[in-house]
Amino acid sequence: MADDHPPPAKRAPRILIDDRQSDLVDVGALRALAARCLTDEGIANAELSVSFVTEEEIADLHERYMHEEGPTDVLSFPLDEDAGADGVRMLGDVVIAPSVAARNRPDDPASEIRLLLVHGILHLLGHDHMGVEEKAEMWSRQERYSGVSVR
């Protein structure tokens, strides 16, 4: 007897992007990178927020939430809420300051932004780099997804 039901539709992560700064970022390519990273990590039915912000905004967030002064390049704010009624898992927010990324890697700021995006996503998924082994694993994943090695 033939199965009359089509296979379930493949779900893809929802990537919401808010660009609140003036440096040029390739939103489409970064959205695709975020989706691929999540899918390859086994996270398909989820929502992720990514914000590109000014140095002033990230410095404020850095001080308010990390109690450290000055701007940083990336911050992750995990939500990791259980899936809602629609079955979507809310992962959290990744906030990136492209102007700081440009100072980190002036010869190729776009690659630094890719690296920071993946770095932030991996933190939301529970990866860390406090220990030597965890750092090696996280750096390996970052390079695999972003195509950028950590200097």
MIMI-357896 format. One record per residue: residue in three letters; residue number from 1; x, y, z of N, C-alpha, C in turn. Coordinates in steps of 0.2 Angstrom, whole numbers. Layout:
<nodes>
<mipa = ala | drenti = NUM | n.u = X | n.v = Y | n.w = Z | ca.u = X | ca.v = Y | ca.w = Z | c.u = X | c.v = Y | c.w = Z>
...
</nodes>
This chain:
<nodes>
<mipa = met | drenti = 1 | n.u = 4 | n.v = -6 | n.w = 0 | ca.u = 0 | ca.v = 0 | ca.w = 0 | c.u = 4 | c.v = 6 | c.w = 0>
<mipa = ala | drenti = 2 | n.u = 3 | n.v = 11 | n.w = -5 | ca.u = 7 | ca.v = 17 | ca.w = -5 | c.u = 6 | c.v = 22 | c.w = 0>
<mipa = asp | drenti = 3 | n.u = 11 | n.v = 25 | n.w = 2 | ca.u = 9 | ca.v = 30 | ca.w = 7 | c.u = 7 | c.v = 37 | c.w = 4>
<mipa = asp | drenti = 4 | n.u = 1 | n.v = 39 | n.w = 5 | ca.u = -2 | ca.v = 45 | ca.w = 2 | c.u = 0 | c.v = 51 | c.w = 5>
<mipa = his | drenti = 5 | n.u = 4 | n.v = 51 | n.w = 11 | ca.u = 6 | ca.v = 57 | ca.w = 14 | c.u = 13 | c.v = 59 | c.w = 12>
<mipa = pro | drenti = 6 | n.u = 14 | n.v = 65 | n.w = 10 | ca.u = 21 | ca.v = 68 | ca.w = 8 | c.u = 25 | c.v = 68 | c.w = 14>
<mipa = pro | drenti = 7 | n.u = 32 | n.v = 68 | n.w = 13 | ca.u = 37 | ca.v = 68 | ca.w = 19 | c.u = 36 | c.v = 75 | c.w = 22>
<mipa = pro | drenti = 8 | n.u = 37 | n.v = 75 | n.w = 28 | ca.u = 37 | ca.v = 82 | ca.w = 32 | c.u = 41 | c.v = 87 | c.w = 28>
<mipa = ala | drenti = 9 | n.u = 39 | n.v = 93 | n.w = 28 | ca.u = 43 | ca.v = 98 | ca.w = 25 | c.u = 49 | c.v = 99 | c.w = 30>
<mipa = lys | drenti = 10 | n.u = 55 | n.v = 100 | n.w = 26 | ca.u = 61 | ca.v = 101 | ca.w = 30 | c.u = 61 | c.v = 108 | c.w = 33>
<mipa = arg | drenti = 11 | n.u = 62 | n.v = 109 | n.w = 39 | ca.u = 62 | ca.v = 115 | ca.w = 42 | c.u = 69 | c.v = 119 | c.w = 42>
<mipa = ala | drenti = 12 | n.u = 69 | n.v = 125 | n.w = 42 | ca.u = 75 | ca.v = 129 | ca.w = 42 | c.u = 74 | c.v = 134 | c.w = 48>
<mipa = pro | drenti = 13 | n.u = 80 | n.v = 136 | n.w = 51 | ca.u = 80 | ca.v = 141 | ca.w = 56 | c.u = 78 | c.v = 147 | c.w = 53>
<mipa = arg | drenti = 14 | n.u = 74 | n.v = 151 | n.w = 58 | ca.u = 72 | ca.v = 158 | ca.w = 56 | c.u = 78 | c.v = 163 | c.w = 59>
<mipa = ile | drenti = 15 | n.u = 81 | n.v = 167 | n.w = 54 | ca.u = 86 | ca.v = 171 | ca.w = 56 | c.u = 83 | c.v = 178 | c.w = 55>
<mipa = leu | drenti = 16 | n.u = 83 | n.v = 182 | n.w = 61 | ca.u = 80 | ca.v = 189 | ca.w = 61 | c.u = 86 | c.v = 193 | c.w = 61>
<mipa = ile | drenti = 17 | n.u = 87 | n.v = 198 | n.w = 57 | ca.u = 93 | ca.v = 202 | ca.w = 57 | c.u = 91 | c.v = 210 | c.w = 57>
<mipa = asp | drenti = 18 | n.u = 94 | n.v = 213 | n.w = 62 | ca.u = 93 | ca.v = 220 | ca.w = 63 | c.u = 99 | c.v = 224 | c.w = 62>
<mipa = asp | drenti = 19 | n.u = 100 | n.v = 228 | n.w = 57 | ca.u = 106 | ca.v = 232 | ca.w = 56 | c.u = 105 | c.v = 239 | c.w = 58>
<mipa = arg | drenti = 20 | n.u = 108 | n.v = 241 | n.w = 64 | ca.u = 107 | ca.v = 247 | ca.w = 66 | c.u = 114 | c.v = 251 | c.w = 66>
<mipa = gln | drenti = 21 | n.u = 118 | n.v = 251 | n.w = 61 | ca.u = 124 | ca.v = 254 | ca.w = 61 | c.u = 126 | c.v = 256 | c.w = 54>
<mipa = ser | drenti = 22 | n.u = 131 | n.v = 259 | n.w = 52 | ca.u = 132 | ca.v = 262 | ca.w = 45 | c.u = 137 | c.v = 258 | c.w = 41>
<mipa = asp | drenti = 23 | n.u = 141 | n.v = 253 | n.w = 44 | ca.u = 146 | ca.v = 249 | ca.w = 40 | c.u = 142 | c.v = 244 | c.w = 36>
<mipa = leu | drenti = 24 | n.u = 145 | n.v = 243 | n.w = 30 | ca.u = 142 | ca.v = 238 | ca.w = 25 | c.u = 143 | c.v = 231 | c.w = 28>
<mipa = val | drenti = 25 | n.u = 137 | n.v = 228 | n.w = 28 | ca.u = 137 | ca.v = 221 | ca.w = 30 | c.u = 133 | c.v = 217 | c.w = 25>
<mipa = asp | drenti = 26 | n.u = 135 | n.v = 211 | n.w = 23 | ca.u = 131 | ca.v = 207 | ca.w = 18 | c.u = 126 | c.v = 203 | c.w = 22>
<mipa = val | drenti = 27 | n.u = 120 | n.v = 206 | n.w = 23 | ca.u = 115 | ca.v = 203 | ca.w = 27 | c.u = 113 | c.v = 196 | c.w = 24>
<mipa = gly | drenti = 28 | n.u = 112 | n.v = 196 | n.w = 18 | ca.u = 110 | ca.v = 189 | ca.w = 15 | c.u = 115 | c.v = 184 | c.w = 16>
<mipa = ala | drenti = 29 | n.u = 121 | n.v = 185 | n.w = 15 | ca.u = 126 | ca.v = 180 | ca.w = 16 | c.u = 127 | c.v = 178 | c.w = 23>
<mipa = leu | drenti = 30 | n.u = 126 | n.v = 183 | n.w = 27 | ca.u = 127 | ca.v = 181 | ca.w = 35 | c.u = 121 | c.v = 178 | c.w = 37>
<mipa = arg | drenti = 31 | n.u = 115 | n.v = 179 | n.w = 34 | ca.u = 109 | ca.v = 175 | ca.w = 36 | c.u = 110 | c.v = 168 | c.w = 34>
<mipa = ala | drenti = 32 | n.u = 112 | n.v = 167 | n.w = 28 | ca.u = 113 | ca.v = 160 | ca.w = 25 | c.u = 118 | c.v = 156 | c.w = 30>
<mipa = leu | drenti = 33 | n.u = 124 | n.v = 160 | n.w = 32 | ca.u = 129 | ca.v = 157 | ca.w = 36 | c.u = 126 | c.v = 155 | c.w = 42>
<mipa = ala | drenti = 34 | n.u = 122 | n.v = 159 | n.w = 46 | ca.u = 119 | ca.v = 157 | ca.w = 52 | c.u = 114 | c.v = 151 | c.w = 51>
<mipa = ala | drenti = 35 | n.u = 110 | n.v = 151 | n.w = 46 | ca.u = 106 | ca.v = 146 | ca.w = 45 | c.u = 110 | c.v = 139 | c.w = 44>
<mipa = arg | drenti = 36 | n.u = 115 | n.v = 139 | n.w = 40 | ca.u = 119 | ca.v = 133 | ca.w = 39 | c.u = 122 | c.v = 131 | c.w = 45>
<mipa = cys | drenti = 37 | n.u = 125 | n.v = 136 | n.w = 49 | ca.u = 128 | ca.v = 134 | ca.w = 55 | c.u = 123 | c.v = 130 | c.w = 60>
<mipa = leu | drenti = 38 | n.u = 117 | n.v = 133 | n.w = 61 | ca.u = 112 | ca.v = 130 | ca.w = 65 | c.u = 110 | c.v = 123 | c.w = 63>
<mipa = thr | drenti = 39 | n.u = 109 | n.v = 123 | n.w = 56 | ca.u = 107 | ca.v = 117 | ca.w = 53 | c.u = 112 | c.v = 111 | c.w = 54>
<mipa = asp | drenti = 40 | n.u = 118 | n.v = 113 | n.w = 53 | ca.u = 124 | ca.v = 108 | ca.w = 53 | c.u = 125 | c.v = 106 | c.w = 61>
<mipa = glu | drenti = 41 | n.u = 123 | n.v = 110 | n.w = 65 | ca.u = 123 | ca.v = 109 | ca.w = 72 | c.u = 117 | c.v = 105 | c.w = 75>
<mipa = gly | drenti = 42 | n.u = 112 | n.v = 103 | n.w = 70 | ca.u = 106 | ca.v = 99 | ca.w = 72 | c.u = 101 | c.v = 104 | c.w = 74>
<mipa = ile | drenti = 43 | n.u = 101 | n.v = 110 | n.w = 73 | ca.u = 96 | ca.v = 115 | ca.w = 76 | c.u = 92 | c.v = 118 | c.w = 70>
<mipa = ala | drenti = 44 | n.u = 86 | n.v = 115 | n.w = 68 | ca.u = 83 | ca.v = 117 | ca.w = 62 | c.u = 76 | c.v = 121 | c.w = 64>
<mipa = asn | drenti = 45 | n.u = 73 | n.v = 119 | n.w = 69 | ca.u = 66 | ca.v = 123 | ca.w = 70 | c.u = 68 | c.v = 127 | c.w = 76>
<mipa = ala | drenti = 46 | n.u = 71 | n.v = 133 | n.w = 74 | ca.u = 73 | ca.v = 138 | ca.w = 79 | c.u = 73 | c.v = 145 | c.w = 76>
<mipa = glu | drenti = 47 | n.u = 73 | n.v = 150 | n.w = 81 | ca.u = 74 | ca.v = 157 | ca.w = 79 | c.u = 80 | c.v = 160 | c.w = 82>
<mipa = leu | drenti = 48 | n.u = 83 | n.v = 164 | n.w = 78 | ca.u = 89 | ca.v = 167 | ca.w = 81 | c.u = 89 | c.v = 175 | c.w = 79>
<mipa = ser | drenti = 49 | n.u = 90 | n.v = 179 | n.w = 83 | ca.u = 91 | ca.v = 186 | ca.w = 82 | c.u = 98 | c.v = 188 | c.w = 81>
<mipa = val | drenti = 50 | n.u = 100 | n.v = 192 | n.w = 76 | ca.u = 106 | ca.v = 195 | ca.w = 75 | c.u = 106 | c.v = 202 | c.w = 74>
<mipa = ser | drenti = 51 | n.u = 109 | n.v = 206 | n.w = 78 | ca.u = 109 | ca.v = 213 | ca.w = 77 | c.u = 116 | c.v = 216 | c.w = 76>
<mipa = phe | drenti = 52 | n.u = 117 | n.v = 220 | n.w = 71 | ca.u = 123 | ca.v = 224 | ca.w = 70 | c.u = 122 | c.v = 231 | c.w = 72>
<mipa = val | drenti = 53 | n.u = 127 | n.v = 233 | n.w = 77 | ca.u = 126 | ca.v = 239 | ca.w = 81 | c.u = 132 | c.v = 243 | c.w = 81>
<mipa = thr | drenti = 54 | n.u = 131 | n.v = 249 | n.w = 83 | ca.u = 137 | ca.v = 254 | ca.w = 84 | c.u = 141 | c.v = 252 | c.w = 90>
<mipa = glu | drenti = 55 | n.u = 147 | n.v = 255 | n.w = 90 | ca.u = 152 | ca.v = 254 | ca.w = 95 | c.u = 149 | c.v = 256 | c.w = 102>
<mipa = glu | drenti = 56 | n.u = 145 | n.v = 262 | n.w = 101 | ca.u = 142 | ca.v = 265 | ca.w = 107 | c.u = 137 | c.v = 260 | c.w = 110>
<mipa = glu | drenti = 57 | n.u = 133 | n.v = 257 | n.w = 106 | ca.u = 128 | ca.v = 252 | ca.w = 108 | c.u = 131 | c.v = 246 | c.w = 111>
<mipa = ile | drenti = 58 | n.u = 136 | n.v = 243 | n.w = 108 | ca.u = 139 | ca.v = 237 | ca.w = 111 | c.u = 143 | c.v = 239 | c.w = 117>
<mipa = ala | drenti = 59 | n.u = 146 | n.v = 245 | n.w = 118 | ca.u = 149 | ca.v = 246 | ca.w = 124 | c.u = 144 | c.v = 247 | c.w = 130>
<mipa = asp | drenti = 60 | n.u = 138 | n.v = 250 | n.w = 128 | ca.u = 133 | ca.v = 250 | ca.w = 133 | c.u = 131 | c.v = 243 | c.w = 136>
<mipa = leu | drenti = 61 | n.u = 130 | n.v = 239 | n.w = 131 | ca.u = 128 | ca.v = 232 | ca.w = 132 | c.u = 133 | c.v = 228 | c.w = 136>
<mipa = his | drenti = 62 | n.u = 139 | n.v = 229 | n.w = 134 | ca.u = 145 | ca.v = 226 | ca.w = 137 | c.u = 146 | c.v = 228 | c.w = 145>
<mipa = glu | drenti = 63 | n.u = 145 | n.v = 234 | n.w = 146 | ca.u = 145 | ca.v = 236 | ca.w = 153 | c.u = 139 | c.v = 234 | c.w = 157>
<mipa = arg | drenti = 64 | n.u = 133 | n.v = 235 | n.w = 154 | ca.u = 127 | ca.v = 233 | ca.w = 157 | c.u = 126 | c.v = 226 | c.w = 159>
<mipa = tyr | drenti = 65 | n.u = 128 | n.v = 221 | n.w = 154 | ca.u = 127 | ca.v = 214 | ca.w = 155 | c.u = 134 | c.v = 210 | c.w = 157>
<mipa = met | drenti = 66 | n.u = 139 | n.v = 213 | n.w = 155 | ca.u = 146 | ca.v = 209 | ca.w = 157 | c.u = 150 | c.v = 213 | c.w = 162>
<mipa = his | drenti = 67 | n.u = 148 | n.v = 219 | n.w = 164 | ca.u = 151 | ca.v = 223 | ca.w = 169 | c.u = 158 | c.v = 224 | c.w = 167>
<mipa = glu | drenti = 68 | n.u = 159 | n.v = 225 | n.w = 160 | ca.u = 166 | ca.v = 227 | ca.w = 158 | c.u = 165 | c.v = 233 | c.w = 154>
<mipa = glu | drenti = 69 | n.u = 170 | n.v = 238 | n.w = 155 | ca.u = 170 | ca.v = 244 | ca.w = 151 | c.u = 172 | c.v = 243 | c.w = 144>
<mipa = gly | drenti = 70 | n.u = 169 | n.v = 248 | n.w = 140 | ca.u = 172 | ca.v = 248 | ca.w = 133 | c.u = 168 | c.v = 244 | c.w = 128>
<mipa = pro | drenti = 71 | n.u = 169 | n.v = 245 | n.w = 121 | ca.u = 166 | ca.v = 241 | ca.w = 116 | c.u = 169 | c.v = 234 | c.w = 116>
<mipa = thr | drenti = 72 | n.u = 166 | n.v = 229 | n.w = 114 | ca.u = 168 | ca.v = 223 | ca.w = 112 | c.u = 166 | c.v = 221 | c.w = 105>
<mipa = asp | drenti = 73 | n.u = 168 | n.v = 215 | n.w = 102 | ca.u = 166 | ca.v = 214 | ca.w = 95 | c.u = 159 | c.v = 210 | c.w = 95>
<mipa = val | drenti = 74 | n.u = 158 | n.v = 205 | n.w = 99 | ca.u = 152 | ca.v = 201 | ca.w = 99 | c.u = 150 | c.v = 200 | c.w = 106>
<mipa = leu | drenti = 75 | n.u = 143 | n.v = 199 | n.w = 107 | ca.u = 140 | ca.v = 197 | ca.w = 113 | c.u = 134 | c.v = 192 | c.w = 111>
<mipa = ser | drenti = 76 | n.u = 133 | n.v = 187 | n.w = 115 | ca.u = 128 | ca.v = 183 | ca.w = 114 | c.u = 123 | c.v = 183 | c.w = 121>
<mipa = phe | drenti = 77 | n.u = 117 | n.v = 183 | n.w = 119 | ca.u = 112 | ca.v = 183 | ca.w = 125 | c.u = 107 | c.v = 177 | c.w = 124>
<mipa = pro | drenti = 78 | n.u = 109 | n.v = 171 | n.w = 127 | ca.u = 105 | ca.v = 165 | ca.w = 126 | c.u = 98 | c.v = 166 | c.w = 129>
<mipa = leu | drenti = 79 | n.u = 93 | n.v = 164 | n.w = 126 | ca.u = 86 | ca.v = 163 | ca.w = 128 | c.u = 85 | c.v = 156 | c.w = 129>
<mipa = asp | drenti = 80 | n.u = 86 | n.v = 152 | n.w = 124 | ca.u = 85 | ca.v = 144 | ca.w = 124 | c.u = 79 | c.v = 142 | c.w = 128>
<mipa = glu | drenti = 81 | n.u = 74 | n.v = 146 | n.w = 126 | ca.u = 67 | ca.v = 144 | ca.w = 128 | c.u = 65 | c.v = 137 | c.w = 125>
<mipa = asp | drenti = 82 | n.u = 61 | n.v = 133 | n.w = 128 | ca.u = 58 | ca.v = 128 | ca.w = 125 | c.u = 54 | c.v = 130 | c.w = 119>
<mipa = ala | drenti = 83 | n.u = 53 | n.v = 125 | n.w = 115 | ca.u = 49 | ca.v = 127 | ca.w = 109 | c.u = 42 | c.v = 129 | c.w = 111>
<mipa = gly | drenti = 84 | n.u = 39 | n.v = 134 | n.w = 108 | ca.u = 33 | ca.v = 137 | ca.w = 109 | c.u = 27 | c.v = 133 | c.w = 106>
<mipa = ala | drenti = 85 | n.u = 21 | n.v = 135 | n.w = 106 | ca.u = 16 | ca.v = 132 | ca.w = 103 | c.u = 17 | c.v = 130 | c.w = 95>
<mipa = asp | drenti = 86 | n.u = 21 | n.v = 134 | n.w = 92 | ca.u = 22 | ca.v = 133 | ca.w = 85 | c.u = 28 | c.v = 128 | c.w = 84>
<mipa = gly | drenti = 87 | n.u = 31 | n.v = 126 | n.w = 90 | ca.u = 37 | ca.v = 121 | ca.w = 89 | c.u = 43 | c.v = 124 | c.w = 88>
<mipa = val | drenti = 88 | n.u = 44 | n.v = 131 | n.w = 88 | ca.u = 50 | ca.v = 135 | ca.w = 87 | c.u = 54 | c.v = 136 | c.w = 93>
<mipa = arg | drenti = 89 | n.u = 60 | n.v = 134 | n.w = 94 | ca.u = 64 | ca.v = 135 | ca.w = 99 | c.u = 68 | c.v = 142 | c.w = 99>
<mipa = met | drenti = 90 | n.u = 67 | n.v = 147 | n.w = 104 | ca.u = 70 | ca.v = 153 | ca.w = 103 | c.u = 77 | c.v = 153 | c.w = 106>
<mipa = leu | drenti = 91 | n.u = 82 | n.v = 154 | n.w = 102 | ca.u = 89 | ca.v = 153 | ca.w = 104 | c.u = 92 | c.v = 159 | c.w = 108>
<mipa = gly | drenti = 92 | n.u = 90 | n.v = 165 | n.w = 105 | ca.u = 93 | ca.v = 171 | ca.w = 109 | c.u = 96 | c.v = 176 | c.w = 103>
<mipa = asp | drenti = 93 | n.u = 100 | n.v = 180 | n.w = 106 | ca.u = 102 | ca.v = 186 | ca.w = 102 | c.u = 110 | c.v = 186 | c.w = 101>
<mipa = val | drenti = 94 | n.u = 112 | n.v = 187 | n.w = 95 | ca.u = 120 | ca.v = 188 | ca.w = 94 | c.u = 120 | c.v = 195 | c.w = 92>
<mipa = val | drenti = 95 | n.u = 124 | n.v = 199 | n.w = 95 | ca.u = 125 | ca.v = 206 | ca.w = 94 | c.u = 132 | c.v = 207 | c.w = 92>
<mipa = ile | drenti = 96 | n.u = 133 | n.v = 211 | n.w = 86 | ca.u = 140 | ca.v = 212 | ca.w = 83 | c.u = 141 | c.v = 219 | c.w = 81>
<mipa = ala | drenti = 97 | n.u = 147 | n.v = 221 | n.w = 83 | ca.u = 149 | ca.v = 228 | ca.w = 81 | c.u = 154 | c.v = 228 | c.w = 75>
<mipa = pro | drenti = 98 | n.u = 151 | n.v = 229 | n.w = 69 | ca.u = 156 | ca.v = 229 | ca.w = 63 | c.u = 162 | c.v = 233 | c.w = 64>
<mipa = ser | drenti = 99 | n.u = 161 | n.v = 239 | n.w = 67 | ca.u = 167 | ca.v = 244 | ca.w = 67 | c.u = 173 | c.v = 241 | c.w = 71>
<mipa = val | drenti = 100 | n.u = 171 | n.v = 237 | n.w = 77 | ca.u = 176 | ca.v = 234 | ca.w = 81 | c.u = 179 | c.v = 228 | c.w = 77>
<mipa = ala | drenti = 101 | n.u = 175 | n.v = 224 | n.w = 73 | ca.u = 177 | ca.v = 219 | ca.w = 69 | c.u = 182 | c.v = 221 | c.w = 64>
<mipa = ala | drenti = 102 | n.u = 181 | n.v = 227 | n.w = 61 | ca.u = 185 | ca.v = 230 | ca.w = 56 | c.u = 192 | c.v = 231 | c.w = 59>
<mipa = arg | drenti = 103 | n.u = 192 | n.v = 233 | n.w = 65 | ca.u = 199 | ca.v = 235 | ca.w = 69 | c.u = 202 | c.v = 228 | c.w = 70>
<mipa = asn | drenti = 104 | n.u = 198 | n.v = 223 | n.w = 72 | ca.u = 201 | ca.v = 216 | ca.w = 73 | c.u = 205 | c.v = 214 | c.w = 67>
<mipa = arg | drenti = 105 | n.u = 202 | n.v = 215 | n.w = 61 | ca.u = 205 | ca.v = 212 | ca.w = 55 | c.u = 204 | c.v = 217 | c.w = 49>
<mipa = pro | drenti = 106 | n.u = 208 | n.v = 222 | n.w = 50 | ca.u = 207 | ca.v = 227 | ca.w = 45 | c.u = 208 | c.v = 225 | c.w = 37>
<mipa = asp | drenti = 107 | n.u = 212 | n.v = 220 | n.w = 36 | ca.u = 213 | ca.v = 218 | ca.w = 29 | c.u = 207 | c.v = 214 | c.w = 27>
<mipa = asp | drenti = 108 | n.u = 202 | n.v = 212 | n.w = 31 | ca.u = 196 | ca.v = 208 | ca.w = 29 | c.u = 191 | c.v = 208 | c.w = 34>
<mipa = pro | drenti = 109 | n.u = 188 | n.v = 214 | n.w = 35 | ca.u = 183 | ca.v = 214 | ca.w = 40 | c.u = 177 | c.v = 210 | c.w = 39>
<mipa = ala | drenti = 110 | n.u = 175 | n.v = 208 | n.w = 33 | ca.u = 169 | ca.v = 204 | ca.w = 31 | c.u = 171 | c.v = 197 | c.w = 34>
<mipa = ser | drenti = 111 | n.u = 177 | n.v = 194 | n.w = 34 | ca.u = 178 | ca.v = 188 | ca.w = 36 | c.u = 178 | c.v = 188 | c.w = 44>
<mipa = glu | drenti = 112 | n.u = 180 | n.v = 193 | n.w = 47 | ca.u = 180 | ca.v = 194 | ca.w = 54 | c.u = 172 | c.v = 194 | c.w = 57>
<mipa = ile | drenti = 113 | n.u = 168 | n.v = 197 | n.w = 53 | ca.u = 161 | ca.v = 197 | ca.w = 55 | c.u = 158 | c.v = 190 | c.w = 54>
<mipa = arg | drenti = 114 | n.u = 160 | n.v = 186 | n.w = 49 | ca.u = 158 | ca.v = 179 | ca.w = 48 | c.u = 160 | c.v = 175 | c.w = 54>
<mipa = leu | drenti = 115 | n.u = 166 | n.v = 176 | n.w = 56 | ca.u = 169 | ca.v = 172 | ca.w = 62 | c.u = 165 | c.v = 174 | c.w = 68>
<mipa = leu | drenti = 116 | n.u = 164 | n.v = 181 | n.w = 69 | ca.u = 161 | ca.v = 183 | ca.w = 76 | c.u = 153 | c.v = 180 | c.w = 76>
<mipa = leu | drenti = 117 | n.u = 150 | n.v = 180 | n.w = 70 | ca.u = 143 | ca.v = 177 | ca.w = 70 | c.u = 143 | c.v = 170 | c.w = 72>
<mipa = val | drenti = 118 | n.u = 148 | n.v = 166 | n.w = 69 | ca.u = 148 | ca.v = 159 | ca.w = 71 | c.u = 150 | c.v = 158 | c.w = 78>
<mipa = his | drenti = 119 | n.u = 155 | n.v = 162 | n.w = 81 | ca.u = 157 | ca.v = 162 | ca.w = 88 | c.u = 151 | c.v = 163 | c.w = 92>
<mipa = gly | drenti = 120 | n.u = 147 | n.v = 169 | n.w = 91 | ca.u = 141 | ca.v = 170 | ca.w = 95 | c.u = 136 | c.v = 165 | c.w = 95>
<mipa = ile | drenti = 121 | n.u = 135 | n.v = 162 | n.w = 89 | ca.u = 130 | ca.v = 156 | ca.w = 88 | c.u = 132 | c.v = 150 | c.w = 92>
<mipa = leu | drenti = 122 | n.u = 138 | n.v = 149 | n.w = 92 | ca.u = 141 | ca.v = 143 | ca.w = 96 | c.u = 140 | c.v = 144 | c.w = 103>
<mipa = his | drenti = 123 | n.u = 141 | n.v = 150 | n.w = 105 | ca.u = 140 | ca.v = 151 | ca.w = 113 | c.u = 132 | c.v = 150 | c.w = 114>
<mipa = leu | drenti = 124 | n.u = 128 | n.v = 152 | n.w = 110 | ca.u = 121 | ca.v = 151 | ca.w = 111 | c.u = 119 | c.v = 144 | c.w = 112>
<mipa = leu | drenti = 125 | n.u = 123 | n.v = 140 | n.w = 108 | ca.u = 122 | ca.v = 133 | ca.w = 108 | c.u = 125 | c.v = 129 | c.w = 114>
<mipa = gly | drenti = 126 | n.u = 129 | n.v = 133 | n.w = 118 | ca.u = 132 | ca.v = 130 | ca.w = 124 | c.u = 139 | c.v = 128 | c.w = 123>
<mipa = his | drenti = 127 | n.u = 142 | n.v = 130 | n.w = 118 | ca.u = 150 | ca.v = 129 | ca.w = 117 | c.u = 153 | c.v = 135 | c.w = 121>
<mipa = asp | drenti = 128 | n.u = 159 | n.v = 133 | n.w = 123 | ca.u = 163 | ca.v = 138 | ca.w = 127 | c.u = 170 | c.v = 137 | c.w = 125>
<mipa = his | drenti = 129 | n.u = 175 | n.v = 142 | n.w = 128 | ca.u = 182 | ca.v = 141 | ca.w = 126 | c.u = 186 | c.v = 143 | c.w = 132>
<mipa = met | drenti = 130 | n.u = 183 | n.v = 141 | n.w = 138 | ca.u = 187 | ca.v = 142 | ca.w = 144 | c.u = 193 | c.v = 137 | c.w = 145>
<mipa = gly | drenti = 131 | n.u = 191 | n.v = 131 | n.w = 144 | ca.u = 197 | ca.v = 125 | ca.w = 144 | c.u = 200 | c.v = 124 | c.w = 138>
<mipa = val | drenti = 132 | n.u = 206 | n.v = 121 | n.w = 138 | ca.u = 210 | ca.v = 120 | ca.w = 132 | c.u = 206 | c.v = 116 | c.w = 127>
<mipa = glu | drenti = 133 | n.u = 203 | n.v = 110 | n.w = 129 | ca.u = 200 | ca.v = 106 | ca.w = 125 | c.u = 193 | c.v = 109 | c.w = 122>
<mipa = glu | drenti = 134 | n.u = 190 | n.v = 113 | n.w = 126 | ca.u = 184 | ca.v = 116 | ca.w = 124 | c.u = 185 | c.v = 121 | c.w = 118>
<mipa = lys | drenti = 135 | n.u = 191 | n.v = 125 | n.w = 120 | ca.u = 193 | ca.v = 130 | ca.w = 115 | c.u = 195 | c.v = 127 | c.w = 108>
<mipa = ala | drenti = 136 | n.u = 199 | n.v = 122 | n.w = 109 | ca.u = 201 | ca.v = 118 | ca.w = 102 | c.u = 195 | c.v = 116 | c.w = 98>
<mipa = glu | drenti = 137 | n.u = 190 | n.v = 113 | n.w = 102 | ca.u = 184 | ca.v = 111 | ca.w = 98 | c.u = 180 | c.v = 117 | c.w = 96>
<mipa = met | drenti = 138 | n.u = 179 | n.v = 122 | n.w = 99 | ca.u = 175 | ca.v = 128 | ca.w = 97 | c.u = 179 | c.v = 131 | c.w = 91>
<mipa = trp | drenti = 139 | n.u = 185 | n.v = 132 | n.w = 92 | ca.u = 189 | ca.v = 135 | ca.w = 86 | c.u = 188 | c.v = 131 | c.w = 80>
<mipa = ser | drenti = 140 | n.u = 189 | n.v = 125 | n.w = 81 | ca.u = 188 | ca.v = 120 | ca.w = 75 | c.u = 181 | c.v = 121 | c.w = 71>
<mipa = arg | drenti = 141 | n.u = 176 | n.v = 121 | n.w = 75 | ca.u = 169 | ca.v = 123 | ca.w = 73 | c.u = 169 | c.v = 129 | c.w = 69>
<mipa = gln | drenti = 142 | n.u = 171 | n.v = 135 | n.w = 73 | ca.u = 171 | ca.v = 141 | ca.w = 70 | c.u = 174 | c.v = 141 | c.w = 63>
<mipa = glu | drenti = 143 | n.u = 180 | n.v = 138 | n.w = 63 | ca.u = 184 | ca.v = 138 | ca.w = 56 | c.u = 180 | c.v = 134 | c.w = 51>
<mipa = arg | drenti = 144 | n.u = 177 | n.v = 129 | n.w = 53 | ca.u = 173 | ca.v = 125 | ca.w = 48 | c.u = 167 | c.v = 129 | c.w = 45>
<mipa = tyr | drenti = 145 | n.u = 163 | n.v = 132 | n.w = 49 | ca.u = 158 | ca.v = 136 | ca.w = 47 | c.u = 159 | c.v = 142 | c.w = 44>
<mipa = ser | drenti = 146 | n.u = 164 | n.v = 146 | n.w = 47 | ca.u = 165 | ca.v = 153 | ca.w = 44 | c.u = 170 | c.v = 153 | c.w = 38>
<mipa = gly | drenti = 147 | n.u = 175 | n.v = 148 | n.w = 38 | ca.u = 180 | ca.v = 148 | ca.w = 33 | c.u = 186 | c.v = 152 | c.w = 35>
<mipa = val | drenti = 148 | n.u = 186 | n.v = 154 | n.w = 42 | ca.u = 191 | ca.v = 159 | ca.w = 44 | c.u = 194 | c.v = 156 | c.w = 50>
<mipa = ser | drenti = 149 | n.u = 201 | n.v = 157 | n.w = 50 | ca.u = 205 | ca.v = 154 | ca.w = 56 | c.u = 205 | c.v = 160 | c.w = 61>
<mipa = val | drenti = 150 | n.u = 206 | n.v = 158 | n.w = 67 | ca.u = 207 | ca.v = 163 | ca.w = 73 | c.u = 214 | c.v = 164 | c.w = 73>
<mipa = arg | drenti = 151 | n.u = 215 | n.v = 171 | n.w = 73 | ca.u = 222 | ca.v = 173 | ca.w = 74 | c.u = 225 | c.v = 172 | c.w = 81>
</nodes>
